[in-house]
Amino acid sequence: MMNVNEFDLLYRERQTAVGITGSNIIIRAERVRPGRIRVLTHVSIENKTSAYTECRLSIYNGATDFMLDQAIYPAEDELLVHPKDIVLGEGDVLRARLIGTTTGDVIEMHVIGWEMPRMR
């Protein structure tokens, strides 16, 4: 059984990207290292510059995107916050795909949580 009090590393990451008209923008968090589990307690995505069409949040395992959440027509400067914890296993990558951005848009993703060794 996993004990949340046995984590050994707080995890905080900020990723940025720039929008490009006509292209999907993918922001990636760091890949989970081998032998580790990462629990994200806060994930937020924001386009600080303009409104856009869609934002999809997923876990990517190297072959498949496992969709977690989707926001349609987010407004400029709207902070999209995922409402639940996200558990990532070794090799997993949290990704946000933004569709319909404009060239020059300033985009940020913030992830906060903790890590611990994988259960044996």
PARO-923837 format. One line per 2 residues: number of its first residue (from 1); for each residue y, z, x of N, C-alpha, C. Coordinates in steps of 0.1 Angstrom, whole numbers, plus 5000, padded with zeros to 4 digits. Each point is the difference from the previous one (the first is absolute). Example, Ala and Ser with C-alpha at 12.3 -4.5 7.8 and 13.67 -1.06 7.14 Angstrom:
residues 2
1> 4943 5078 5132 5012 5000 4991 5012 5000 5009  5011 4993 4996 5011 5000 5009 5011 5008 4992 $
This chain:
residues 120
1> 4988 5000 5008 5012 5000 4992 5012 5000 5009  5010 4992 4996 5013 4999 5008 5009 5012 4996 $
3> 5005 5007 5010 5009 5011 4999 5014 4995 5004  5009 4999 4991 5014 4995 5004 5007 5009 5010 $
5> 4995 5012 5001 5007 5009 5010 4995 4998 5014  4991 4991 5002 4994 4997 5013 5007 4988 5007 $
7> 5011 4995 4994 5006 4989 5007 5006 5004 5013  5000 4990 5009 5005 5004 5014 5012 4991 5004 $
9> 5006 4992 4991 5011 4992 5004 5008 4996 4988  5013 5004 5000 5009 4995 4990 5003 4985 5003 $
11> 5002 4992 4990 5002 4986 5001 5013 4995 4993  5009 4994 5008 5012 4994 4994 5002 4987 5006 $
13> 5004 4990 4992 5002 4987 5005 5011 4993 4992  5008 4992 5007 5010 4992 4993 4999 4986 5006 $
15> 4998 4990 4991 4999 4986 5004 5011 4992 4993  5005 4990 5007 5011 4992 4994 4996 4986 5001 $
17> 5006 4992 4991 4998 4985 5000 5013 4994 4995  5000 4986 5002 5011 4993 4995 4995 4989 4990 $
19> 5006 4999 4988 4996 4991 4990 5003 4985 5005  4991 4991 4994 5002 4986 5002 4998 4993 4987 $
21> 5009 4992 4996 4999 4993 4987 4988 4991 5000  4992 5001 4990 4989 4991 4998 4987 5005 5007 $
23> 5001 5011 5007 4988 5006 5007 4996 5013 4995  4987 5004 5000 4996 5013 4998 5002 5008 5012 $
25> 5006 5012 4999 5002 5009 5011 4989 5011 4999  4993 5002 5011 4990 5011 5001 5004 5010 5010 $
27> 5001 5013 4996 5003 5011 5008 4987 5008 5002  4997 5003 5012 4987 5007 5003 5003 5014 5007 $
29> 4993 5010 4996 5000 5012 5007 4990 4999 5011  5000 5009 5009 4990 5000 5011 4986 5001 4995 $
31> 4991 4993 5007 4985 5001 4996 4995 5013 5004  4991 5006 4991 4994 5013 5003 4990 4998 5011 $
33> 5002 5009 5010 4991 5000 5012 4986 5003 4997  4990 4995 5008 4986 5004 4998 4998 5015 5000 $
35> 4991 5004 4991 4997 5015 4999 5010 5008 4993  5010 4994 4993 5010 5007 4994 5001 4997 4985 $
37> 5006 5009 4992 5003 4998 4986 5015 5004 4999  5007 4991 4992 5015 5002 4998 5002 5002 4985 $
39> 5007 5010 4997 5004 5003 4986 5015 4998 4999  5005 4991 4992 5014 4997 4998 5004 5007 4987 $
41> 5010 5010 5002 5005 5007 4988 5013 4994 4995  5006 4992 5007 5013 4993 4996 5000 4986 5006 $
43> 5002 4990 4991 5002 4986 5004 5011 4995 4992  5010 4994 5007 5012 4994 4992 5003 4987 5007 $
45> 5005 4991 4992 5004 4986 5004 5014 4998 4994  5009 4994 5008 5013 4997 4995 5006 4987 5006 $
47> 5005 4991 4991 5008 4989 5005 5014 5004 4998  5007 5003 5011 5014 5005 5000 5010 4990 4996 $
49> 4996 4987 5000 5010 4989 4999 5001 4993 4986  4988 4997 4994 5001 4993 4988 4987 5002 4991 $
51> 5001 4996 4988 4989 5001 4991 4990 4990 5004  4987 5001 4996 4990 4991 5004 4989 4999 4989 $
53> 4990 4992 5001 4991 4998 4989 4989 5010 4999  4993 5004 5011 4989 5009 4998 4997 5007 5014 $
55> 4994 5012 4998 4995 5007 5012 4986 5005 4997  4990 4997 5009 4986 5004 4998 4996 5009 5012 $
57> 4995 5011 4997 4995 5010 5010 4985 4999 5000  4994 4999 5012 4986 4999 5001 4995 5007 5013 $
59> 4987 5002 5000 4992 5004 5012 4993 4988 5005  5002 4996 5013 4993 4989 5006 4990 5004 5010 $
61> 4988 4996 4998 4989 5005 5009 4996 4989 5011  5008 4990 5001 4997 4989 5010 4995 4988 4993 $
63> 4995 5001 4988 4995 4988 4992 5005 4999 4986  5003 5012 4994 5004 5000 4986 5011 5009 4998 $
65> 5009 4996 4990 5011 5009 4996 4995 5007 4987  5001 5014 5001 4996 5008 4988 5014 5004 4994 $
67> 5003 4994 4989 5013 5003 4994 5001 5014 4994  5012 5006 5003 5002 5014 4995 5011 5001 4989 $
69> 5010 4992 5002 5012 5001 4991 5008 4987 5001  5008 4998 4989 5008 4988 4999 5013 5003 4993 $
71> 5011 4995 5005 5013 5001 4993 5005 4986 4997  5004 4997 4988 5006 4987 4996 5015 5001 4999 $
73> 5007 4991 5006 5015 4999 5000 5007 5012 5004  4997 5006 5012 5007 5011 5005 5015 4996 5002 $
75> 5009 5010 4997 5014 4997 5002 5004 5002 5015  5012 4995 5003 5006 5003 5013 5001 5015 5003 $
77> 4996 5004 5011 5001 5014 5004 4991 5010 4992  4990 4994 4992 4991 5009 4993 4989 5005 5009 $
79> 4999 5013 5000 4989 5006 5008 4987 5001 4992  4990 4992 5004 4987 5000 4994 4992 5011 5006 $
81> 4995 5009 4993 4992 5011 5005 4987 5001 4993  4989 4999 5009 4987 5001 4994 4997 5014 4996 $
83> 4995 5002 4987 4999 5014 4995 4988 5008 5005  4991 4995 5007 4988 5007 5003 4997 5000 5015 $
85> 4991 5009 5005 4996 5000 5014 4991 4987 5002  5000 4995 5012 4992 4989 5004 4991 5004 5012 $
87> 4987 4998 4999 4991 5004 5010 4996 4987 5007  5002 5000 5014 4996 4988 5008 4989 5004 5010 $
89> 4990 4992 5001 4989 5002 5010 5003 4993 5013  4992 5002 5010 5002 4993 5012 5000 4985 4999 $
91> 5010 4994 5006 5002 4985 5000 5008 4996 4988  5003 5008 4990 5008 4996 4989 5015 4999 5004 $
93> 5007 4991 4993 5014 4998 5002 5007 5000 4986  5010 5008 4998 5008 5000 4988 5010 4988 5001 $
95> 5001 4992 4990 5009 4988 5000 5008 4999 4987  5012 4995 5002 5008 4997 4988 5004 4986 5001 $
97> 4998 4992 4990 5003 4986 4999 5012 4998 4990  5011 4995 5006 5012 4998 4992 5001 4985 4997 $
99> 5002 4996 4987 5000 4987 4996 5014 4997 4994  5007 4989 5004 5013 4997 4994 5011 5006 5007 $
101> 4999 5004 5013 5012 5005 5007 5009 4988 5004  5011 5004 5005 5011 4990 5004 5001 5002 5015 $
103> 5003 4989 5007 5002 5000 5014 5011 5010 5004  4996 5009 5009 5009 5010 5005 4999 5013 4993 $
105> 4992 5001 4990 4998 5013 4993 4995 5011 5010  5005 5012 4999 4995 5011 5008 4990 5008 4992 $
107> 4988 5001 5005 4989 5006 4993 4994 5012 5009  4997 5011 4993 4995 5012 5007 4988 5005 4993 $
109> 4990 5005 5007 4988 5007 4995 4999 5013 5007  4999 5011 4993 4998 5013 5006 4987 5006 4995 $
111> 4992 5005 5010 4987 5006 4996 5000 5014 5007  4995 5010 4992 4999 5014 5005 4987 5005 4996 $
113> 4994 5008 5009 4987 5006 4996 4994 5008 5012  4987 4999 5001 4993 5007 5011 4987 4993 5003 $
115> 4995 5004 5012 4987 4994 5005 4991 5011 5004  4987 4997 5000 4989 5009 5004 4988 4992 5005 $
117> 4992 5007 5007 4987 4993 5004 4992 4996 4988  4993 4989 5001 4990 4996 4990 4989 5010 4999 $
119> 4996 5003 4988 4988 5009 4998 4988 4994 5006  4991 5008 5005 4988 4995 5007 4988 5003 4990 $
